[in-house]
Every structure is written in C-alpha cells, then in structure tokens.
Amino acid sequence: MVDVSQHKLVPEHSVVDEDVLEGILDEYDIKRTDLPKIKRGDPALPDDADTGDVITVVRDSRTTDRAVAYRLVVD
C-alpha cells in the first residue's frame, strides 16, 4: 500500500504544541473552532494527530517561499 503522506506533492503536516497554539490564536484573535477543519481520516495527517488537535500545513510558495496554514482536526 502507498503511504500518501510521503508523496512529494503532499505538503508537510505537523501537530502544533499547545503552548505555541495559544500564541497563534492570540496573534490572529481567534478561537480554536474558528480555524478551517481537516477530517481525522485524512491520509496526510500525522499518526499522532487526534481530534481537537491543530495541524500546521506548510506548502511551498512561489511568492513567499513557504505558506503556513492551520487546521483543526475533526471526526
């Protein structure tokens, strides 16, 4: 079986630490539930991601070198 998370077109996904997350939420003046969602069954998620965690998605970008997005893991 193919491990989708290792494919070259899938951006890096990682779980955000809770202490770092508080700073991010304060910076954008939002709550955790205001973040875009990602399903727990998404094959690109790291194995240690649980429902309620926040994931950082880092993509390559032509204009900014790298683009960072945050997603809330839901069932």
mmCIF file of the N, C-alpha and C atoms, coordinates in Angstrom:
data_MODEL
# 
_entry.id   MODEL 
# 
loop_
_atom_site.group_PDB 
_atom_site.id 
_atom_site.type_symbol 
_atom_site.label_atom_id 
_atom_site.label_alt_id 
_atom_site.label_comp_id 
_atom_site.label_asym_id 
_atom_site.label_entity_id 
_atom_site.label_seq_id 
_atom_site.pdbx_PDB_ins_code 
_atom_site.Cartn_x 
_atom_site.Cartn_y 
_atom_site.Cartn_z 
_atom_site.occupancy 
_atom_site.B_iso_or_equiv 
_atom_site.pdbx_formal_charge 
_atom_site.auth_seq_id 
_atom_site.auth_comp_id 
_atom_site.auth_asym_id 
_atom_site.auth_atom_id 
_atom_site.pdbx_PDB_model_num 
ATOM 1   N N  . MET A 1 1  ? 0.836   -1.178 0.000  1.00 0.00 ? 1  MET A N  1 
ATOM 2   C CA . MET A 1 1  ? 0.000   0.000  0.000  1.00 0.00 ? 1  MET A CA 1 
ATOM 3   C C  . MET A 1 1  ? 0.886   1.247  0.000  1.00 0.00 ? 1  MET A C  1 
ATOM 4   N N  . VAL A 1 2  ? 0.418   2.291  -0.619 1.00 0.00 ? 2  VAL A N  1 
ATOM 5   C CA . VAL A 1 2  ? 1.176   3.533  -0.752 1.00 0.00 ? 2  VAL A CA 1 
ATOM 6   C C  . VAL A 1 2  ? 0.932   4.427  0.458  1.00 0.00 ? 2  VAL A C  1 
ATOM 7   N N  . ASP A 1 3  ? 2.007   5.002  0.999  1.00 0.00 ? 3  ASP A N  1 
ATOM 8   C CA . ASP A 1 3  ? 1.895   5.957  2.107  1.00 0.00 ? 3  ASP A CA 1 
ATOM 9   C C  . ASP A 1 3  ? 1.748   7.352  1.509  1.00 0.00 ? 3  ASP A C  1 
ATOM 10  N N  . VAL A 1 4  ? 0.505   7.844  1.455  1.00 0.00 ? 4  VAL A N  1 
ATOM 11  C CA . VAL A 1 4  ? 0.197   9.126  0.829  1.00 0.00 ? 4  VAL A CA 1 
ATOM 12  C C  . VAL A 1 4  ? 0.961   10.272 1.479  1.00 0.00 ? 4  VAL A C  1 
ATOM 13  N N  . SER A 1 5  ? 1.176   10.212 2.777  1.00 0.00 ? 5  SER A N  1 
ATOM 14  C CA . SER A 1 5  ? 1.830   11.315 3.479  1.00 0.00 ? 5  SER A CA 1 
ATOM 15  C C  . SER A 1 5  ? 3.275   11.517 3.032  1.00 0.00 ? 5  SER A C  1 
ATOM 16  N N  . GLN A 1 6  ? 3.863   10.522 2.381  1.00 0.00 ? 6  GLN A N  1 
ATOM 17  C CA . GLN A 1 6  ? 5.249   10.627 1.912  1.00 0.00 ? 6  GLN A CA 1 
ATOM 18  C C  . GLN A 1 6  ? 5.361   11.050 0.450  1.00 0.00 ? 6  GLN A C  1 
ATOM 19  N N  . HIS A 1 7  ? 4.222   11.300 -0.201 1.00 0.00 ? 7  HIS A N  1 
ATOM 20  C CA . HIS A 1 7  ? 4.251   11.702 -1.607 1.00 0.00 ? 7  HIS A CA 1 
ATOM 21  C C  . HIS A 1 7  ? 4.799   13.118 -1.729 1.00 0.00 ? 7  HIS A C  1 
ATOM 22  N N  . LYS A 1 8  ? 5.546   13.395 -2.792 1.00 0.00 ? 8  LYS A N  1 
ATOM 23  C CA . LYS A 1 8  ? 6.202   14.693 -2.947 1.00 0.00 ? 8  LYS A CA 1 
ATOM 24  C C  . LYS A 1 8  ? 5.221   15.854 -3.129 1.00 0.00 ? 8  LYS A C  1 
ATOM 25  N N  . LEU A 1 9  ? 3.989   15.595 -3.534 1.00 0.00 ? 9  LEU A N  1 
ATOM 26  C CA . LEU A 1 9  ? 3.013   16.666 -3.721 1.00 0.00 ? 9  LEU A CA 1 
ATOM 27  C C  . LEU A 1 9  ? 2.199   16.975 -2.463 1.00 0.00 ? 9  LEU A C  1 
ATOM 28  N N  . VAL A 1 10 ? 2.332   16.150 -1.429 1.00 0.00 ? 10 VAL A N  1 
ATOM 29  C CA . VAL A 1 10 ? 1.600   16.379 -0.174 1.00 0.00 ? 10 VAL A CA 1 
ATOM 30  C C  . VAL A 1 10 ? 2.447   17.284 0.711  1.00 0.00 ? 10 VAL A C  1 
ATOM 31  N N  . PRO A 1 11 ? 1.893   18.448 1.120  1.00 0.00 ? 11 PRO A N  1 
ATOM 32  C CA . PRO A 1 11 ? 2.675   19.350 1.964  1.00 0.00 ? 11 PRO A CA 1 
ATOM 33  C C  . PRO A 1 11 ? 2.912   18.768 3.353  1.00 0.00 ? 11 PRO A C  1 
ATOM 34  N N  . GLU A 1 12 ? 3.886   19.326 4.042  1.00 0.00 ? 12 GLU A N  1 
ATOM 35  C CA . GLU A 1 12 ? 4.232   18.881 5.397  1.00 0.00 ? 12 GLU A CA 1 
ATOM 36  C C  . GLU A 1 12 ? 3.081   19.178 6.365  1.00 0.00 ? 12 GLU A C  1 
ATOM 37  N N  . HIS A 1 13 ? 2.672   18.183 7.137  1.00 0.00 ? 13 HIS A N  1 
ATOM 38  C CA . HIS A 1 13 ? 1.639   18.316 8.164  1.00 0.00 ? 13 HIS A CA 1 
ATOM 39  C C  . HIS A 1 13 ? 2.272   17.972 9.508  1.00 0.00 ? 13 HIS A C  1 
ATOM 40  N N  . SER A 1 14 ? 2.062   18.812 10.523 1.00 0.00 ? 14 SER A N  1 
ATOM 41  C CA . SER A 1 14 ? 2.586   18.503 11.856 1.00 0.00 ? 14 SER A CA 1 
ATOM 42  C C  . SER A 1 14 ? 1.642   19.059 12.923 1.00 0.00 ? 14 SER A C  1 
ATOM 43  N N  . VAL A 1 15 ? 1.653   18.413 14.077 1.00 0.00 ? 15 VAL A N  1 
ATOM 44  C CA . VAL A 1 15 ? 0.792   18.815 15.195 1.00 0.00 ? 15 VAL A CA 1 
ATOM 45  C C  . VAL A 1 15 ? 1.436   20.012 15.902 1.00 0.00 ? 15 VAL A C  1 
ATOM 46  N N  . VAL A 1 16 ? 0.618   21.017 16.222 1.00 0.00 ? 16 VAL A N  1 
ATOM 47  C CA . VAL A 1 16 ? 1.088   22.220 16.910 1.00 0.00 ? 16 VAL A CA 1 
ATOM 48  C C  . VAL A 1 16 ? 1.045   21.973 18.416 1.00 0.00 ? 16 VAL A C  1 
ATOM 49  N N  . ASP A 1 17 ? 2.126   22.315 19.125 1.00 0.00 ? 17 ASP A N  1 
ATOM 50  C CA . ASP A 1 17 ? 2.155   22.212 20.587 1.00 0.00 ? 17 ASP A CA 1 
ATOM 51  C C  . ASP A 1 17 ? 1.168   23.214 21.187 1.00 0.00 ? 17 ASP A C  1 
ATOM 52  N N  . GLU A 1 18 ? 0.563   22.849 22.312 1.00 0.00 ? 18 GLU A N  1 
ATOM 53  C CA . GLU A 1 18 ? -0.457  23.691 22.939 1.00 0.00 ? 18 GLU A CA 1 
ATOM 54  C C  . GLU A 1 18 ? 0.072   25.073 23.321 1.00 0.00 ? 18 GLU A C  1 
ATOM 55  N N  . ASP A 1 19 ? 1.316   25.160 23.832 1.00 0.00 ? 19 ASP A N  1 
ATOM 56  C CA . ASP A 1 19 ? 1.847   26.463 24.230 1.00 0.00 ? 19 ASP A CA 1 
ATOM 57  C C  . ASP A 1 19 ? 2.096   27.355 23.015 1.00 0.00 ? 19 ASP A C  1 
ATOM 58  N N  . VAL A 1 20 ? 2.491   26.785 21.892 1.00 0.00 ? 20 VAL A N  1 
ATOM 59  C CA . VAL A 1 20 ? 2.675   27.544 20.651 1.00 0.00 ? 20 VAL A CA 1 
ATOM 60  C C  . VAL A 1 20 ? 1.313   27.955 20.096 1.00 0.00 ? 20 VAL A C  1 
ATOM 61  N N  . LEU A 1 21 ? 0.338   27.065 20.215 1.00 0.00 ? 21 LEU A N  1 
ATOM 62  C CA . LEU A 1 21 ? -1.003  27.330 19.699 1.00 0.00 ? 21 LEU A CA 1 
ATOM 63  C C  . LEU A 1 21 ? -1.624  28.552 20.354 1.00 0.00 ? 21 LEU A C  1 
ATOM 64  N N  . GLU A 1 22 ? -1.447  28.709 21.647 1.00 0.00 ? 22 GLU A N  1 
ATOM 65  C CA . GLU A 1 22 ? -2.020  29.869 22.339 1.00 0.00 ? 22 GLU A CA 1 
ATOM 66  C C  . GLU A 1 22 ? -1.506  31.177 21.732 1.00 0.00 ? 22 GLU A C  1 
ATOM 67  N N  . GLY A 1 23 ? -0.227  31.237 21.410 1.00 0.00 ? 23 GLY A N  1 
ATOM 68  C CA . GLY A 1 23 ? 0.345   32.430 20.783 1.00 0.00 ? 23 GLY A CA 1 
ATOM 69  C C  . GLY A 1 23 ? -0.237  32.688 19.408 1.00 0.00 ? 23 GLY A C  1 
ATOM 70  N N  . ILE A 1 24 ? -0.455  31.628 18.635 1.00 0.00 ? 24 ILE A N  1 
ATOM 71  C CA . ILE A 1 24 ? -1.031  31.758 17.293 1.00 0.00 ? 24 ILE A CA 1 
ATOM 72  C C  . ILE A 1 24 ? -2.457  32.274 17.373 1.00 0.00 ? 24 ILE A C  1 
ATOM 73  N N  . LEU A 1 25 ? -3.257  31.679 18.273 1.00 0.00 ? 25 LEU A N  1 
ATOM 74  C CA . LEU A 1 25 ? -4.647  32.110 18.415 1.00 0.00 ? 25 LEU A CA 1 
ATOM 75  C C  . LEU A 1 25 ? -4.731  33.556 18.899 1.00 0.00 ? 25 LEU A C  1 
ATOM 76  N N  . ASP A 1 26 ? -3.846  33.956 19.807 1.00 0.00 ? 26 ASP A N  1 
ATOM 77  C CA . ASP A 1 26 ? -3.819  35.343 20.275 1.00 0.00 ? 26 ASP A CA 1 
ATOM 78  C C  . ASP A 1 26 ? -3.416  36.291 19.159 1.00 0.00 ? 26 ASP A C  1 
ATOM 79  N N  . GLU A 1 27 ? -2.449  35.892 18.359 1.00 0.00 ? 27 GLU A N  1 
ATOM 80  C CA . GLU A 1 27 ? -1.963  36.735 17.260 1.00 0.00 ? 27 GLU A CA 1 
ATOM 81  C C  . GLU A 1 27 ? -3.079  37.055 16.270 1.00 0.00 ? 27 GLU A C  1 
ATOM 82  N N  . TYR A 1 28 ? -3.890  36.054 15.941 1.00 0.00 ? 28 TYR A N  1 
ATOM 83  C CA . TYR A 1 28 ? -4.971  36.241 14.980 1.00 0.00 ? 28 TYR A CA 1 
ATOM 84  C C  . TYR A 1 28 ? -6.297  36.603 15.649 1.00 0.00 ? 28 TYR A C  1 
ATOM 85  N N  . ASP A 1 29 ? -6.321  36.636 16.994 1.00 0.00 ? 29 ASP A N  1 
ATOM 86  C CA . ASP A 1 29 ? -7.530  36.969 17.758 1.00 0.00 ? 29 ASP A CA 1 
ATOM 87  C C  . ASP A 1 29 ? -8.706  36.074 17.351 1.00 0.00 ? 29 ASP A C  1 
ATOM 88  N N  . ILE A 1 30 ? -8.454  34.751 17.396 1.00 0.00 ? 30 ILE A N  1 
ATOM 89  C CA . ILE A 1 30 ? -9.476  33.768 17.052 1.00 0.00 ? 30 ILE A CA 1 
ATOM 90  C C  . ILE A 1 30 ? -9.509  32.666 18.097 1.00 0.00 ? 30 ILE A C  1 
ATOM 91  N N  . LYS A 1 31 ? -10.565 31.849 18.038 1.00 0.00 ? 31 LYS A N  1 
ATOM 92  C CA . LYS A 1 31 ? -10.667 30.655 18.866 1.00 0.00 ? 31 LYS A CA 1 
ATOM 93  C C  . LYS A 1 31 ? -10.281 29.449 18.023 1.00 0.00 ? 31 LYS A C  1 
ATOM 94  N N  . ARG A 1 32 ? -9.969  28.374 18.686 1.00 0.00 ? 32 ARG A N  1 
ATOM 95  C CA . ARG A 1 32 ? -9.593  27.120 18.006 1.00 0.00 ? 32 ARG A CA 1 
ATOM 96  C C  . ARG A 1 32 ? -10.670 26.705 17.006 1.00 0.00 ? 32 ARG A C  1 
ATOM 97  N N  . THR A 1 33 ? -11.925 26.850 17.366 1.00 0.00 ? 33 THR A N  1 
ATOM 98  C CA . THR A 1 33 ? -13.022 26.417 16.499 1.00 0.00 ? 33 THR A CA 1 
ATOM 99  C C  . THR A 1 33 ? -13.214 27.318 15.285 1.00 0.00 ? 33 THR A C  1 
ATOM 100 N N  . ASP A 1 34 ? -12.559 28.475 15.246 1.00 0.00 ? 34 ASP A N  1 
ATOM 101 C CA . ASP A 1 34 ? -12.641 29.354 14.081 1.00 0.00 ? 34 ASP A CA 1 
ATOM 102 C C  . ASP A 1 34 ? -11.736 28.901 12.934 1.00 0.00 ? 34 ASP A C  1 
ATOM 103 N N  . LEU A 1 35 ? -10.818 27.988 13.228 1.00 0.00 ? 35 LEU A N  1 
ATOM 104 C CA . LEU A 1 35 ? -9.879  27.516 12.214 1.00 0.00 ? 35 LEU A CA 1 
ATOM 105 C C  . LEU A 1 35 ? -10.591 26.633 11.188 1.00 0.00 ? 35 LEU A C  1 
ATOM 106 N N  . PRO A 1 36 ? -10.065 26.587 9.958  1.00 0.00 ? 36 PRO A N  1 
ATOM 107 C CA . PRO A 1 36 ? -10.600 25.624 8.978  1.00 0.00 ? 36 PRO A CA 1 
ATOM 108 C C  . PRO A 1 36 ? -10.409 24.205 9.505  1.00 0.00 ? 36 PRO A C  1 
ATOM 109 N N  . LYS A 1 37 ? -11.235 23.288 9.052  1.00 0.00 ? 37 LYS A N  1 
ATOM 110 C CA . LYS A 1 37 ? -11.237 21.923 9.582  1.00 0.00 ? 37 LYS A CA 1 
ATOM 111 C C  . LYS A 1 37 ? -10.526 20.957 8.637  1.00 0.00 ? 37 LYS A C  1 
ATOM 112 N N  . ILE A 1 38 ? -10.036 19.862 9.198  1.00 0.00 ? 38 ILE A N  1 
ATOM 113 C CA . ILE A 1 38 ? -9.498  18.741 8.438  1.00 0.00 ? 38 ILE A CA 1 
ATOM 114 C C  . ILE A 1 38 ? -10.001 17.463 9.108  1.00 0.00 ? 38 ILE A C  1 
ATOM 115 N N  . LYS A 1 39 ? -10.454 16.523 8.310  1.00 0.00 ? 39 LYS A N  1 
ATOM 116 C CA . LYS A 1 39 ? -11.012 15.277 8.841  1.00 0.00 ? 39 LYS A CA 1 
ATOM 117 C C  . LYS A 1 39 ? -9.922  14.385 9.435  1.00 0.00 ? 39 LYS A C  1 
ATOM 118 N N  . ARG A 1 40 ? -10.247 13.711 10.519 1.00 0.00 ? 40 ARG A N  1 
ATOM 119 C CA . ARG A 1 40 ? -9.318  12.804 11.189 1.00 0.00 ? 40 ARG A CA 1 
ATOM 120 C C  . ARG A 1 40 ? -8.859  11.693 10.252 1.00 0.00 ? 40 ARG A C  1 
ATOM 121 N N  . GLY A 1 41 ? -9.686  11.313 9.307  1.00 0.00 ? 41 GLY A N  1 
ATOM 122 C CA . GLY A 1 41 ? -9.345  10.242 8.385  1.00 0.00 ? 41 GLY A CA 1 
ATOM 123 C C  . GLY A 1 41 ? -8.484  10.674 7.201  1.00 0.00 ? 41 GLY A C  1 
ATOM 124 N N  . ASP A 1 42 ? -8.107  11.947 7.131  1.00 0.00 ? 42 ASP A N  1 
ATOM 125 C CA . ASP A 1 42 ? -7.273  12.427 6.021  1.00 0.00 ? 42 ASP A CA 1 
ATOM 126 C C  . ASP A 1 42 ? -5.937  11.690 6.037  1.00 0.00 ? 42 ASP A C  1 
ATOM 127 N N  . PRO A 1 43 ? -5.553  11.073 4.938  1.00 0.00 ? 43 PRO A N  1 
ATOM 128 C CA . PRO A 1 43 ? -4.323  10.272 4.934  1.00 0.00 ? 43 PRO A CA 1 
ATOM 129 C C  . PRO A 1 43 ? -3.040  11.090 5.108  1.00 0.00 ? 43 PRO A C  1 
ATOM 130 N N  . ALA A 1 44 ? -3.089  12.398 4.924  1.00 0.00 ? 44 ALA A N  1 
ATOM 131 C CA . ALA A 1 44 ? -1.886  13.225 5.066  1.00 0.00 ? 44 ALA A CA 1 
ATOM 132 C C  . ALA A 1 44 ? -1.588  13.578 6.522  1.00 0.00 ? 44 ALA A C  1 
ATOM 133 N N  . LEU A 1 45 ? -2.545  13.336 7.424  1.00 0.00 ? 45 LEU A N  1 
ATOM 134 C CA . LEU A 1 45 ? -2.339  13.682 8.828  1.00 0.00 ? 45 LEU A CA 1 
ATOM 135 C C  . LEU A 1 45 ? -1.271  12.797 9.463  1.00 0.00 ? 45 LEU A C  1 
ATOM 136 N N  . PRO A 1 46 ? -0.493  13.378 10.385 1.00 0.00 ? 46 PRO A N  1 
ATOM 137 C CA . PRO A 1 46 ? 0.465   12.541 11.120 1.00 0.00 ? 46 PRO A CA 1 
ATOM 138 C C  . PRO A 1 46 ? -0.266  11.527 11.996 1.00 0.00 ? 46 PRO A C  1 
ATOM 139 N N  . ASP A 1 47 ? 0.378   10.411 12.288 1.00 0.00 ? 47 ASP A N  1 
ATOM 140 C CA . ASP A 1 47 ? -0.243  9.351  13.084 1.00 0.00 ? 47 ASP A CA 1 
ATOM 141 C C  . ASP A 1 47 ? -0.595  9.806  14.496 1.00 0.00 ? 47 ASP A C  1 
ATOM 142 N N  . ASP A 1 48 ? 0.137   10.783 15.043 1.00 0.00 ? 48 ASP A N  1 
ATOM 143 C CA . ASP A 1 48 ? -0.116  11.226 16.413 1.00 0.00 ? 48 ASP A CA 1 
ATOM 144 C C  . ASP A 1 48 ? -1.182  12.313 16.513 1.00 0.00 ? 48 ASP A C  1 
ATOM 145 N N  . ALA A 1 49 ? -1.840  12.670 15.407 1.00 0.00 ? 49 ALA A N  1 
ATOM 146 C CA . ALA A 1 49 ? -2.888  13.697 15.423 1.00 0.00 ? 49 ALA A CA 1 
ATOM 147 C C  . ALA A 1 49 ? -4.199  13.107 15.926 1.00 0.00 ? 49 ALA A C  1 
ATOM 148 N N  . ASP A 1 50 ? -4.799  13.772 16.911 1.00 0.00 ? 50 ASP A N  1 
ATOM 149 C CA . ASP A 1 50 ? -6.083  13.350 17.469 1.00 0.00 ? 50 ASP A CA 1 
ATOM 150 C C  . ASP A 1 50 ? -7.132  14.424 17.214 1.00 0.00 ? 50 ASP A C  1 
ATOM 151 N N  . THR A 1 51 ? -8.395  14.055 17.363 1.00 0.00 ? 51 THR A N  1 
ATOM 152 C CA . THR A 1 51 ? -9.478  15.013 17.232 1.00 0.00 ? 51 THR A CA 1 
ATOM 153 C C  . THR A 1 51 ? -9.273  16.139 18.243 1.00 0.00 ? 51 THR A C  1 
ATOM 154 N N  . GLY A 1 52 ? -9.394  17.386 17.773 1.00 0.00 ? 52 GLY A N  1 
ATOM 155 C CA . GLY A 1 52 ? -9.196  18.550 18.631 1.00 0.00 ? 52 GLY A CA 1 
ATOM 156 C C  . GLY A 1 52 ? -7.808  19.155 18.516 1.00 0.00 ? 52 GLY A C  1 
ATOM 157 N N  . ASP A 1 53 ? -6.868  18.418 17.937 1.00 0.00 ? 53 ASP A N  1 
ATOM 158 C CA . ASP A 1 53 ? -5.527  18.965 17.723 1.00 0.00 ? 53 ASP A CA 1 
ATOM 159 C C  . ASP A 1 53 ? -5.548  19.982 16.590 1.00 0.00 ? 53 ASP A C  1 
ATOM 160 N N  . VAL A 1 54 ? -4.551  20.847 16.576 1.00 0.00 ? 54 VAL A N  1 
ATOM 161 C CA . VAL A 1 54 ? -4.378  21.789 15.475 1.00 0.00 ? 54 VAL A CA 1 
ATOM 162 C C  . VAL A 1 54 ? -3.139  21.360 14.701 1.00 0.00 ? 54 VAL A C  1 
ATOM 163 N N  . ILE A 1 55 ? -3.273  21.365 13.385 1.00 0.00 ? 55 ILE A N  1 
ATOM 164 C CA . ILE A 1 55 ? -2.217  20.923 12.483 1.00 0.00 ? 55 ILE A CA 1 
ATOM 165 C C  . ILE A 1 55 ? -1.664  22.127 11.725 1.00 0.00 ? 55 ILE A C  1 
ATOM 166 N N  . THR A 1 56 ? -0.353  22.151 11.567 1.00 0.00 ? 56 THR A N  1 
ATOM 167 C CA . THR A 1 56 ? 0.292   23.144 10.706 1.00 0.00 ? 56 THR A CA 1 
ATOM 168 C C  . THR A 1 56 ? 0.540   22.484 9.358  1.00 0.00 ? 56 THR A C  1 
ATOM 169 N N  . VAL A 1 57 ? 0.128   23.163 8.295  1.00 0.00 ? 57 VAL A N  1 
ATOM 170 C CA . VAL A 1 57 ? 0.365   22.679 6.936  1.00 0.00 ? 57 VAL A CA 1 
ATOM 171 C C  . VAL A 1 57 ? 1.306   23.679 6.274  1.00 0.00 ? 57 VAL A C  1 
ATOM 172 N N  . VAL A 1 58 ? 2.493   23.207 5.881  1.00 0.00 ? 58 VAL A N  1 
ATOM 173 C CA . VAL A 1 58 ? 3.497   24.085 5.273  1.00 0.00 ? 58 VAL A CA 1 
ATOM 174 C C  . VAL A 1 58 ? 3.644   23.704 3.807  1.00 0.00 ? 58 VAL A C  1 
ATOM 175 N N  . ARG A 1 59 ? 3.301   24.660 2.940  1.00 0.00 ? 59 ARG A N  1 
ATOM 176 C CA . ARG A 1 59 ? 3.379   24.435 1.490  1.00 0.00 ? 59 ARG A CA 1 
ATOM 177 C C  . ARG A 1 59 ? 4.473   25.313 0.889  1.00 0.00 ? 59 ARG A C  1 
ATOM 178 N N  . ASP A 1 60 ? 5.058   24.849 -0.202 1.00 0.00 ? 60 ASP A N  1 
ATOM 179 C CA . ASP A 1 60 ? 5.960   25.692 -0.971 1.00 0.00 ? 60 ASP A CA 1 
ATOM 180 C C  . ASP A 1 60 ? 5.142   26.770 -1.663 1.00 0.00 ? 60 ASP A C  1 
ATOM 181 N N  . SER A 1 61 ? 5.715   27.967 -1.774 1.00 0.00 ? 61 SER A N  1 
ATOM 182 C CA . SER A 1 61 ? 5.018   29.075 -2.401 1.00 0.00 ? 61 SER A CA 1 
ATOM 183 C C  . SER A 1 61 ? 5.983   29.835 -3.296 1.00 0.00 ? 61 SER A C  1 
ATOM 184 N N  . ARG A 1 62 ? 5.526   30.200 -4.457 1.00 0.00 ? 62 ARG A N  1 
ATOM 185 C CA . ARG A 1 62 ? 6.371   30.978 -5.374 1.00 0.00 ? 62 ARG A CA 1 
ATOM 186 C C  . ARG A 1 62 ? 6.585   32.395 -4.878 1.00 0.00 ? 62 ARG A C  1 
ATOM 187 N N  . THR A 1 63 ? 5.629   32.947 -4.170 1.00 0.00 ? 63 THR A N  1 
ATOM 188 C CA . THR A 1 63 ? 5.723   34.350 -3.760 1.00 0.00 ? 63 THR A CA 1 
ATOM 189 C C  . THR A 1 63 ? 6.328   34.550 -2.376 1.00 0.00 ? 63 THR A C  1 
ATOM 190 N N  . THR A 1 64 ? 6.086   33.621 -1.458 1.00 0.00 ? 64 THR A N  1 
ATOM 191 C CA . THR A 1 64 ? 6.585   33.811 -0.093 1.00 0.00 ? 64 THR A CA 1 
ATOM 192 C C  . THR A 1 64 ? 7.553   32.720 0.352  1.00 0.00 ? 64 THR A C  1 
ATOM 193 N N  . ASP A 1 65 ? 7.990   31.885 -0.580 1.00 0.00 ? 65 ASP A N  1 
ATOM 194 C CA . ASP A 1 65 ? 8.884   30.771 -0.315 1.00 0.00 ? 65 ASP A CA 1 
ATOM 195 C C  . ASP A 1 65 ? 8.174   29.615 0.379  1.00 0.00 ? 65 ASP A C  1 
ATOM 196 N N  . ARG A 1 66 ? 7.400   29.919 1.439  1.00 0.00 ? 66 ARG A N  1 
ATOM 197 C CA . ARG A 1 66 ? 6.593   28.886 2.086  1.00 0.00 ? 66 ARG A CA 1 
ATOM 198 C C  . ARG A 1 66 ? 5.343   29.528 2.676  1.00 0.00 ? 66 ARG A C  1 
ATOM 199 N N  . ALA A 1 67 ? 4.244   28.819 2.584  1.00 0.00 ? 67 ALA A N  1 
ATOM 200 C CA . ALA A 1 67 ? 2.968   29.296 3.102  1.00 0.00 ? 67 ALA A CA 1 
ATOM 201 C C  . ALA A 1 67 ? 2.530   28.376 4.244  1.00 0.00 ? 67 ALA A C  1 
ATOM 202 N N  . VAL A 1 68 ? 2.168   28.961 5.369  1.00 0.00 ? 68 VAL A N  1 
ATOM 203 C CA . VAL A 1 68 ? 1.764   28.202 6.550  1.00 0.00 ? 68 VAL A CA 1 
ATOM 204 C C  . VAL A 1 68 ? 0.261   28.354 6.759  1.00 0.00 ? 68 VAL A C  1 
ATOM 205 N N  . ALA A 1 69 ? -0.417  27.232 6.962  1.00 0.00 ? 69 ALA A N  1 
ATOM 206 C CA . ALA A 1 69 ? -1.852  27.236 7.246  1.00 0.00 ? 69 ALA A CA 1 
ATOM 207 C C  . ALA A 1 69 ? -2.096  26.355 8.469  1.00 0.00 ? 69 ALA A C  1 
ATOM 208 N N  . TYR A 1 70 ? -3.189  26.623 9.156  1.00 0.00 ? 70 TYR A N  1 
ATOM 209 C CA . TYR A 1 70 ? -3.545  25.865 10.357 1.00 0.00 ? 70 TYR A CA 1 
ATOM 210 C C  . TYR A 1 70 ? -4.900  25.240 10.152 1.00 0.00 ? 70 TYR A C  1 
ATOM 211 N N  . ARG A 1 71 ? -5.065  23.996 10.631 1.00 0.00 ? 71 ARG A N  1 
ATOM 212 C CA . ARG A 1 71 ? -6.323  23.256 10.505 1.00 0.00 ? 71 ARG A CA 1 
ATOM 213 C C  . ARG A 1 71 ? -6.643  22.577 11.835 1.00 0.00 ? 71 ARG A C  1 
ATOM 214 N N  . LEU A 1 72 ? -7.932  22.547 12.176 1.00 0.00 ? 72 LEU A N  1 
ATOM 215 C CA . LEU A 1 72 ? -8.419  21.851 13.368 1.00 0.00 ? 72 LEU A CA 1 
ATOM 216 C C  . LEU A 1 72 ? -8.869  20.457 12.962 1.00 0.00 ? 72 LEU A C  1 
ATOM 217 N N  . VAL A 1 73 ? -8.386  19.434 13.651 1.00 0.00 ? 73 VAL A N  1 
ATOM 218 C CA . VAL A 1 73 ? -8.741  18.051 13.343 1.00 0.00 ? 73 VAL A CA 1 
ATOM 219 C C  . VAL A 1 73 ? -10.120 17.744 13.919 1.00 0.00 ? 73 VAL A C  1 
ATOM 220 N N  . VAL A 1 74 ? -11.024 17.271 13.071 1.00 0.00 ? 74 VAL A N  1 
ATOM 221 C CA . VAL A 1 74 ? -12.383 16.903 13.489 1.00 0.00 ? 74 VAL A CA 1 
ATOM 222 C C  . VAL A 1 74 ? -12.670 15.470 13.041 1.00 0.00 ? 74 VAL A C  1 
ATOM 223 N N  . ASP A 1 75 ? -13.716 14.863 13.640 1.00 0.00 ? 75 ASP A N  1 
ATOM 224 C CA . ASP A 1 75 ? -14.113 13.500 13.251 1.00 0.00 ? 75 ASP A CA 1 
ATOM 225 C C  . ASP A 1 75 ? -14.800 13.453 11.929 1.00 0.00 ? 75 ASP A C  1 
# 
